[in-house]
Amino acid sequence: MNFMTTDKKRLDARPAAEKGRVIQLIHSPDPGGVLALANSIADGLERHDLPVETLFLTPAPGVPLAAKLKGALRMVRRLIADRDAAVIAYQAGPSIVAALANLVARRERLLIHQTTIPSATKAPVRWLGALLGTVGLYPVNIVNTVFTKGEFDDYPAAYRRRLLLIEHGVDRPAIRAARADTLRRYGIPAEGRILLNTARLVEEKTQDTIIRALVDLPDCRLVVAGTGDRRARYERLAASLGVADRVHLLGALPYGEVVELYGIADQFVFPSLHETFGISAVEAALLALPTIVADIKVLREVLTIDGETPVRFVAPRDVAGWVAAIRTFVDSPPPEAERRRFADRLARRYSTERMIDAYVALLSAPGR
């Protein structure tokens, strides 16, 4: 899946009133759930003849503060100059930038998407975002789960009135490569059970829990697609525990390559401390993979339908609990028929078409 990028020549040939352009604003091109969501929305809006241009405040995650501020100022100027376009801003920082630019641009269509819970946002950014939303500078403030909406319960009523729930749409991934070919491509031995995790290597994703669990799971190996500041630490941890030969950190991969990894997995493991949705966990369940995830409220919400789920929930830091759950799924996973029935229900619940229709309606509504 690739971002759809605006064809400038094509747009410039159209009258400004007919352009119907949309700018998506993201902090950086860091692979993860935010990028996957924005990518999906861009593709869907393009299908509705709404050209999309995706912009980043910084060229990479983790840049110095001075570079972040420079990127923010550059983007404010860009958004003011390009006031005819609608804007969808993701994450706290880009949302603040878009709102401040809109003080001058006064565009009718500005959608803010809360892709991080308040407690996981740095205090100065969280406070400024709360202020801007309270005074009405976040005119449409989107959350993707009931859980995420509830995380704003202690915000002022003026802020909460503008919160709008639009659940993610998630397409069922299409696996095209043969398992043997994917294993060979990444140099992963075919022996043993493969535990797959697709997430950034950062503290809140806690892949170290699974690395520690491997000590008591000698017939399992962990494959992770993602990069981040914990990579070197996790490599040292795996070496110290004697499991380095069964830990495969593949780094950041294009989405299409990540999808092929689902085809080699025996189980999907997702011990994240916090999420606003958990797209990759939903994708794994859509493929009917035996799936074990962190026992956090949001994942119980998105991976349970009418009180039923074949997914196993384990406390994120409970290494012994993860060992037990993984071993149980190795010996006796939920029946495939049950997993496939649940996957079909999940696909109906998280229809991409439904999500895109909601965004198109917002972008087309009079007065927005």
DRENVEX-166032 format. One record per residue (C-alpha): residue number from 1; z, x, y. Coordinates in Angstrom, 1 decimal, padded with zeros to 4 digits, always signed. Last residue first. Example, Ala and Ser with C-alpha at 12.3 -4.5 7.8 and 13.67 -1.06 7.14 Angstrom:
% residues 2
[pt 2; [+007.1; +013.7; -001.1]]
[pt 1; [+007.8; +012.3; -004.5]]
END
This chain:
% residues 368
[pt 368; [+007.1; -017.0; +022.6]]
[pt 367; [+006.4; -020.1; +024.8]]
[pt 366; [+004.0; -021.7; +022.3]]
[pt 365; [+004.5; -020.6; +018.7]]
[pt 364; [+001.8; -018.2; +017.3]]
[pt 363; [+003.9; -015.1; +016.7]]
[pt 362; [+006.7; -017.2; +015.3]]
[pt 361; [+004.4; -019.2; +013.0]]
[pt 360; [+002.7; -016.1; +011.8]]
[pt 359; [+006.0; -014.6; +011.0]]
[pt 358; [+007.1; -017.6; +008.9]]
[pt 357; [+003.7; -017.8; +007.2]]
[pt 356; [+004.1; -014.1; +006.3]]
[pt 355; [+007.4; -014.7; +004.5]]
[pt 354; [+006.1; -017.7; +002.6]]
[pt 353; [+003.0; -015.8; +001.5]]
[pt 352; [+005.1; -012.9; +000.3]]
[pt 351; [+006.9; -015.3; -002.1]]
[pt 350; [+010.5; -014.2; -002.7]]
[pt 349; [+011.8; -017.3; -004.5]]
[pt 348; [+008.6; -017.8; -006.5]]
[pt 347; [+008.6; -014.2; -007.7]]
[pt 346; [+012.3; -014.4; -008.5]]
[pt 345; [+011.6; -017.4; -010.8]]
[pt 344; [+008.9; -015.5; -012.6]]
[pt 343; [+011.2; -012.5; -013.0]]
[pt 342; [+013.9; -014.7; -014.4]]
[pt 341; [+011.6; -016.0; -017.1]]
[pt 340; [+010.5; -012.4; -017.8]]
[pt 339; [+014.1; -011.1; -018.2]]
[pt 338; [+015.0; -013.9; -020.5]]
[pt 337; [+011.9; -013.3; -022.7]]
[pt 336; [+012.7; -009.6; -022.7]]
[pt 335; [+016.2; -010.2; -024.2]]
[pt 334; [+018.9; -008.6; -022.1]]
[pt 333; [+019.3; -004.9; -023.2]]
[pt 332; [+021.2; -004.1; -026.4]]
[pt 331; [+021.6; -000.5; -027.4]]
[pt 330; [+020.2; +001.2; -024.2]]
[pt 329; [+021.4; -001.7; -022.0]]
[pt 328; [+025.0; -001.2; -023.4]]
[pt 327; [+024.8; +002.6; -022.8]]
[pt 326; [+023.7; +002.0; -019.2]]
[pt 325; [+026.5; -000.4; -018.6]]
[pt 324; [+029.2; +001.8; -020.2]]
[pt 323; [+028.0; +004.9; -018.4]]
[pt 322; [+027.8; +003.0; -015.1]]
[pt 321; [+031.4; +001.7; -015.6]]
[pt 320; [+032.6; +005.2; -016.3]]
[pt 319; [+031.0; +006.5; -013.1]]
[pt 318; [+032.5; +003.7; -011.0]]
[pt 317; [+031.3; +004.7; -007.5]]
[pt 316; [+028.9; +001.8; -006.9]]
[pt 315; [+030.9; -000.9; -008.7]]
[pt 314; [+028.7; -002.2; -011.5]]
[pt 313; [+026.4; -005.3; -011.6]]
[pt 312; [+024.1; -006.0; -014.6]]
[pt 311; [+020.9; -008.0; -014.0]]
[pt 310; [+019.9; -010.8; -016.4]]
[pt 309; [+020.8; -013.3; -013.8]]
[pt 308; [+022.0; -016.9; -013.5]]
[pt 307; [+024.2; -018.7; -011.0]]
[pt 306; [+021.4; -020.8; -009.6]]
[pt 305; [+019.3; -017.7; -009.0]]
[pt 304; [+021.0; -014.3; -008.8]]
[pt 303; [+019.3; -011.0; -007.8]]
[pt 302; [+019.2; -011.6; -004.0]]
[pt 301; [+022.8; -012.8; -003.6]]
[pt 300; [+024.4; -010.5; -006.1]]
[pt 299; [+022.6; -007.6; -004.4]]
[pt 298; [+023.9; -008.7; -001.0]]
[pt 297; [+027.5; -009.0; -002.2]]
[pt 296; [+027.8; -005.6; -003.7]]
[pt 295; [+028.2; -004.7; -007.4]]
[pt 294; [+025.7; -001.9; -007.4]]
[pt 293; [+022.7; -002.4; -009.6]]
[pt 292; [+021.6; -002.3; -013.3]]
[pt 291; [+018.2; -003.5; -014.2]]
[pt 290; [+016.5; -003.9; -017.6]]
[pt 289; [+012.9; -004.0; -016.3]]
[pt 288; [+011.4; -007.5; -016.0]]
[pt 287; [+008.7; -006.3; -013.6]]
[pt 286; [+010.1; -008.7; -010.9]]
[pt 285; [+013.6; -007.2; -011.7]]
[pt 284; [+012.3; -003.7; -010.8]]
[pt 283; [+010.7; -005.1; -007.6]]
[pt 282; [+014.0; -006.8; -006.6]]
[pt 281; [+015.9; -003.5; -007.1]]
[pt 280; [+013.2; -001.8; -004.9]]
[pt 279; [+013.6; -004.3; -002.1]]
[pt 278; [+017.3; -004.1; -001.8]]
[pt 277; [+018.2; -006.8; +000.8]]
[pt 276; [+020.5; -005.7; +003.7]]
[pt 275; [+021.9; -002.8; +001.7]]
[pt 274; [+025.2; -001.1; +001.2]]
[pt 273; [+026.9; +001.3; -001.2]]
[pt 272; [+023.8; +001.8; -003.4]]
[pt 271; [+024.1; +002.3; -007.2]]
[pt 270; [+020.6; +001.3; -008.1]]
[pt 269; [+019.6; +002.0; -011.7]]
[pt 268; [+016.3; +000.8; -013.3]]
[pt 267; [+016.1; +001.1; -017.0]]
[pt 266; [+013.6; +002.2; -019.6]]
[pt 265; [+011.3; +003.5; -016.8]]
[pt 264; [+007.8; +004.9; -017.4]]
[pt 263; [+005.9; +002.0; -015.9]]
[pt 262; [+008.3; +001.7; -012.9]]
[pt 261; [+007.1; +005.2; -012.0]]
[pt 260; [+003.6; +003.8; -011.4]]
[pt 259; [+004.9; +001.8; -008.5]]
[pt 258; [+006.3; +005.0; -006.8]]
[pt 257; [+002.8; +006.4; -006.9]]
[pt 256; [+001.3; +003.5; -005.0]]
[pt 255; [+004.1; +003.6; -002.5]]
[pt 254; [+003.4; +007.2; -001.5]]
[pt 253; [+006.0; +009.6; -002.8]]
[pt 252; [+009.0; +011.2; -001.2]]
[pt 251; [+010.7; +013.7; -003.5]]
[pt 250; [+010.4; +013.9; -007.3]]
[pt 249; [+014.0; +014.6; -008.1]]
[pt 248; [+014.0; +014.9; -011.9]]
[pt 247; [+017.5; +015.2; -013.4]]
[pt 246; [+017.6; +015.8; -017.2]]
[pt 245; [+017.1; +019.6; -017.1]]
[pt 244; [+019.8; +019.8; -014.4]]
[pt 243; [+022.4; +018.2; -016.7]]
[pt 242; [+024.8; +021.1; -017.2]]
[pt 241; [+027.4; +019.6; -014.8]]
[pt 240; [+027.2; +022.5; -012.3]]
[pt 239; [+023.4; +022.4; -012.4]]
[pt 238; [+023.4; +018.6; -011.7]]
[pt 237; [+025.8; +019.1; -008.8]]
[pt 236; [+023.8; +021.9; -007.3]]
[pt 235; [+020.6; +019.8; -007.4]]
[pt 234; [+022.5; +016.9; -005.9]]
[pt 233; [+023.7; +019.0; -003.0]]
[pt 232; [+020.2; +020.3; -002.4]]
[pt 231; [+018.8; +016.8; -002.3]]
[pt 230; [+021.5; +015.2; -000.2]]
[pt 229; [+019.7; +015.4; +003.2]]
[pt 228; [+016.9; +013.1; +002.1]]
[pt 227; [+014.0; +012.5; -000.3]]
[pt 226; [+012.9; +009.7; -002.6]]
[pt 225; [+011.6; +009.0; -006.1]]
[pt 224; [+014.4; +009.7; -008.5]]
[pt 223; [+014.1; +010.2; -012.3]]
[pt 222; [+017.3; +010.4; -014.3]]
[pt 221; [+017.4; +011.4; -018.0]]
[pt 220; [+019.1; +009.7; -020.9]]
[pt 219; [+019.9; +010.8; -024.5]]
[pt 218; [+022.9; +012.9; -023.5]]
[pt 217; [+024.6; +009.9; -021.7]]
[pt 216; [+028.2; +011.1; -021.2]]
[pt 215; [+027.2; +014.0; -018.8]]
[pt 214; [+024.5; +011.7; -017.5]]
[pt 213; [+027.1; +009.6; -015.7]]
[pt 212; [+027.7; +012.4; -013.2]]
[pt 211; [+024.0; +012.3; -012.2]]
[pt 210; [+024.3; +008.5; -012.0]]
[pt 209; [+027.1; +008.6; -009.5]]
[pt 208; [+025.4; +011.4; -007.6]]
[pt 207; [+022.6; +008.9; -006.8]]
[pt 206; [+025.1; +007.5; -004.3]]
[pt 205; [+022.5; +005.5; -002.1]]
[pt 204; [+025.0; +005.6; +000.9]]
[pt 203; [+025.1; +009.4; +001.0]]
[pt 202; [+021.4; +010.0; +001.3]]
[pt 201; [+018.7; +010.9; -001.2]]
[pt 200; [+016.4; +008.1; -000.2]]
[pt 199; [+015.8; +005.4; -002.8]]
[pt 198; [+013.8; +004.8; -006.0]]
[pt 197; [+016.0; +005.2; -009.1]]
[pt 196; [+014.7; +005.3; -012.6]]
[pt 195; [+016.7; +005.9; -015.8]]
[pt 194; [+014.4; +007.2; -018.5]]
[pt 193; [+015.6; +007.1; -022.1]]
[pt 192; [+015.1; +010.3; -024.1]]
[pt 191; [+012.1; +012.5; -025.0]]
[pt 190; [+008.9; +012.0; -023.1]]
[pt 189; [+009.5; +015.1; -021.0]]
[pt 188; [+008.8; +014.6; -017.2]]
[pt 187; [+006.2; +017.1; -015.8]]
[pt 186; [+005.3; +014.8; -012.9]]
[pt 185; [+001.7; +014.1; -013.9]]
[pt 184; [+002.5; +014.3; -017.6]]
[pt 183; [+005.0; +011.5; -017.4]]
[pt 182; [+002.5; +009.4; -015.4]]
[pt 181; [-000.3; +010.0; -017.9]]
[pt 180; [+001.9; +009.1; -020.9]]
[pt 179; [+003.0; +005.9; -019.3]]
[pt 178; [-000.6; +004.8; -018.7]]
[pt 177; [-001.5; +004.1; -015.1]]
[pt 176; [-002.1; +000.7; -013.7]]
[pt 175; [+001.3; -000.8; -012.8]]
[pt 174; [+000.9; -003.8; -010.4]]
[pt 173; [+004.0; -004.4; -008.4]]
[pt 172; [+005.3; -008.0; -008.1]]
[pt 171; [+005.0; -008.7; -004.3]]
[pt 170; [+008.2; -009.1; -002.3]]
[pt 169; [+008.6; -011.5; +000.5]]
[pt 168; [+011.8; -010.9; +002.4]]
[pt 167; [+014.0; -013.8; +003.4]]
[pt 166; [+013.6; -015.1; +006.9]]
[pt 165; [+017.0; -016.1; +008.4]]
[pt 164; [+017.0; -016.5; +012.2]]
[pt 163; [+019.8; -015.2; +014.5]]
[pt 162; [+019.4; -016.4; +018.1]]
[pt 161; [+022.6; -018.4; +018.1]]
[pt 160; [+024.5; -015.4; +016.8]]
[pt 159; [+024.2; -013.4; +020.0]]
[pt 158; [+025.3; -016.2; +022.3]]
[pt 157; [+028.2; -016.9; +019.8]]
[pt 156; [+029.5; -013.4; +020.4]]
[pt 155; [+029.5; -011.1; +017.3]]
[pt 154; [+032.3; -011.5; +014.7]]
[pt 153; [+030.0; -013.3; +012.3]]
[pt 152; [+027.3; -010.7; +012.5]]
[pt 151; [+027.8; -009.5; +008.9]]
[pt 150; [+027.3; -013.1; +007.8]]
[pt 149; [+023.6; -012.9; +008.7]]
[pt 148; [+023.3; -009.9; +006.4]]
[pt 147; [+024.9; -011.8; +003.5]]
[pt 146; [+022.6; -014.8; +004.1]]
[pt 145; [+019.7; -012.5; +003.6]]
[pt 144; [+016.7; -011.2; +005.7]]
[pt 143; [+017.9; -011.3; +009.2]]
[pt 142; [+015.7; -011.9; +012.2]]
[pt 141; [+016.6; -011.9; +015.9]]
[pt 140; [+014.1; -013.9; +018.0]]
[pt 139; [+014.9; -013.6; +021.8]]
[pt 138; [+016.7; -010.3; +021.5]]
[pt 137; [+017.1; -009.7; +025.2]]
[pt 136; [+019.3; -012.8; +025.5]]
[pt 135; [+022.5; -011.5; +027.0]]
[pt 134; [+024.2; -011.4; +023.7]]
[pt 133; [+021.3; -009.6; +022.0]]
[pt 132; [+021.3; -006.8; +024.6]]
[pt 131; [+025.1; -006.4; +024.4]]
[pt 130; [+025.2; -006.4; +020.6]]
[pt 129; [+022.4; -003.8; +020.5]]
[pt 128; [+024.3; -001.6; +023.0]]
[pt 127; [+027.5; -001.8; +020.9]]
[pt 126; [+025.7; -001.0; +017.6]]
[pt 125; [+023.9; +002.0; +019.2]]
[pt 124; [+027.1; +003.4; +020.6]]
[pt 123; [+028.9; +002.7; +017.3]]
[pt 122; [+026.5; +004.2; +014.8]]
[pt 121; [+025.0; +001.6; +012.5]]
[pt 120; [+026.3; +001.1; +008.9]]
[pt 119; [+029.0; -001.4; +010.0]]
[pt 118; [+026.3; -003.5; +011.8]]
[pt 117; [+024.2; -004.1; +008.7]]
[pt 116; [+020.8; -002.4; +008.8]]
[pt 115; [+017.3; -004.0; +008.8]]
[pt 114; [+017.9; -006.4; +011.6]]
[pt 113; [+014.4; -007.4; +012.7]]
[pt 112; [+013.8; -008.1; +016.4]]
[pt 111; [+010.8; -010.2; +017.3]]
[pt 110; [+009.3; -010.1; +020.8]]
[pt 109; [+006.5; -012.5; +021.8]]
[pt 108; [+006.3; -013.7; +025.4]]
[pt 107; [+006.0; -010.3; +026.9]]
[pt 106; [+008.1; -009.6; +030.0]]
[pt 105; [+006.8; -006.0; +030.3]]
[pt 104; [+009.6; -004.9; +032.7]]
[pt 103; [+012.7; -006.1; +030.9]]
[pt 102; [+010.6; -005.9; +027.8]]
[pt 101; [+010.8; -002.2; +027.7]]
[pt 100; [+014.5; -002.5; +027.4]]
[pt 99; [+014.2; -004.9; +024.5]]
[pt 98; [+011.6; -002.8; +022.6]]
[pt 97; [+013.8; +000.4; +023.0]]
[pt 96; [+016.9; -001.4; +021.8]]
[pt 95; [+015.0; -002.8; +018.8]]
[pt 94; [+013.6; +000.7; +018.0]]
[pt 93; [+017.2; +002.0; +017.8]]
[pt 92; [+018.7; -000.7; +015.7]]
[pt 91; [+016.1; -001.0; +013.0]]
[pt 90; [+012.8; -002.8; +013.1]]
[pt 89; [+010.9; -004.0; +016.2]]
[pt 88; [+008.1; -006.6; +016.0]]
[pt 87; [+006.1; -006.6; +019.2]]
[pt 86; [+003.4; -008.9; +020.5]]
[pt 85; [+000.7; -007.2; +022.5]]
[pt 84; [-000.3; -008.0; +026.0]]
[pt 83; [+002.4; -005.8; +027.5]]
[pt 82; [+000.6; -002.6; +026.5]]
[pt 81; [+001.6; -000.5; +029.5]]
[pt 80; [+005.3; -001.6; +029.2]]
[pt 79; [+005.2; -000.9; +025.4]]
[pt 78; [+003.8; +002.6; +026.0]]
[pt 77; [+006.2; +003.5; +028.7]]
[pt 76; [+009.2; +002.4; +026.5]]
[pt 75; [+007.7; +004.4; +023.6]]
[pt 74; [+007.6; +007.6; +025.5]]
[pt 73; [+011.1; +007.1; +026.7]]
[pt 72; [+012.3; +006.5; +023.1]]
[pt 71; [+010.4; +009.5; +021.8]]
[pt 70; [+012.0; +011.8; +024.4]]
[pt 69; [+015.4; +010.4; +023.5]]
[pt 68; [+014.8; +011.0; +019.8]]
[pt 67; [+013.5; +014.5; +020.5]]
[pt 66; [+016.6; +015.3; +022.6]]
[pt 65; [+018.9; +013.9; +019.8]]
[pt 64; [+017.4; +016.4; +017.3]]
[pt 63; [+015.1; +015.1; +014.5]]
[pt 62; [+016.6; +013.7; +011.3]]
[pt 61; [+013.8; +011.4; +010.2]]
[pt 60; [+010.2; +012.4; +011.0]]
[pt 59; [+007.5; +011.9; +013.7]]
[pt 58; [+009.9; +010.1; +016.1]]
[pt 57; [+009.7; +006.7; +017.8]]
[pt 56; [+007.1; +005.5; +015.3]]
[pt 55; [+004.2; +003.1; +015.9]]
[pt 54; [+002.5; +000.6; +013.6]]
[pt 53; [-000.6; -001.2; +015.0]]
[pt 52; [-001.4; -004.6; +013.6]]
[pt 51; [-004.5; -006.8; +014.0]]
[pt 50; [-003.7; -010.5; +013.7]]
[pt 49; [-006.6; -012.0; +011.8]]
[pt 48; [-004.4; -013.9; +009.3]]
[pt 47; [-005.1; -011.3; +006.6]]
[pt 46; [-004.0; -008.7; +009.1]]
[pt 45; [-000.7; -010.5; +009.5]]
[pt 44; [-000.1; -010.1; +005.7]]
[pt 43; [-001.0; -006.4; +005.6]]
[pt 42; [+001.3; -005.7; +008.5]]
[pt 41; [+004.1; -007.7; +007.0]]
[pt 40; [+003.9; -005.8; +003.7]]
[pt 39; [+003.8; -002.4; +005.5]]
[pt 38; [+006.8; -003.4; +007.7]]
[pt 37; [+008.8; -004.3; +004.6]]
[pt 36; [+007.8; -001.2; +002.7]]
[pt 35; [+008.6; +001.0; +005.7]]
[pt 34; [+012.0; -000.7; +006.1]]
[pt 33; [+012.7; -000.4; +002.3]]
[pt 32; [+012.1; +003.3; +002.1]]
[pt 31; [+009.7; +006.1; +003.0]]
[pt 30; [+010.7; +007.6; +006.4]]
[pt 29; [+007.8; +007.2; +008.8]]
[pt 28; [+010.2; +007.2; +011.8]]
[pt 27; [+012.2; +004.8; +014.0]]
[pt 26; [+010.0; +001.8; +013.5]]
[pt 25; [+008.0; -000.3; +016.0]]
[pt 24; [+005.3; -002.8; +014.9]]
[pt 23; [+002.8; -003.7; +017.5]]
[pt 22; [+000.9; -007.0; +017.1]]
[pt 21; [-002.4; -007.9; +018.7]]
[pt 20; [-003.5; -011.5; +019.3]]
[pt 19; [-006.6; -010.1; +021.0]]
[pt 18; [-007.9; -013.3; +022.4]]
[pt 17; [-006.1; -013.3; +025.8]]
[pt 16; [-007.1; -009.7; +026.3]]
[pt 15; [-010.8; -010.4; +025.9]]
[pt 14; [-012.3; -008.6; +022.8]]
[pt 13; [-014.3; -005.4; +022.9]]
[pt 12; [-011.1; -003.4; +023.3]]
[pt 11; [-010.0; -004.7; +020.0]]
[pt 10; [-012.9; -003.4; +018.0]]
[pt 9; [-012.8; +000.0; +019.7]]
[pt 8; [-009.1; +000.4; +019.1]]
[pt 7; [-009.2; -000.4; +015.3]]
[pt 6; [-005.5; -001.2; +014.8]]
[pt 5; [-003.9; +000.4; +011.8]]
[pt 4; [-003.1; -001.4; +008.5]]
[pt 3; [-000.3; +000.5; +006.9]]
[pt 2; [-001.0; +001.5; +003.3]]
[pt 1; [+000.0; +000.0; +000.0]]
END
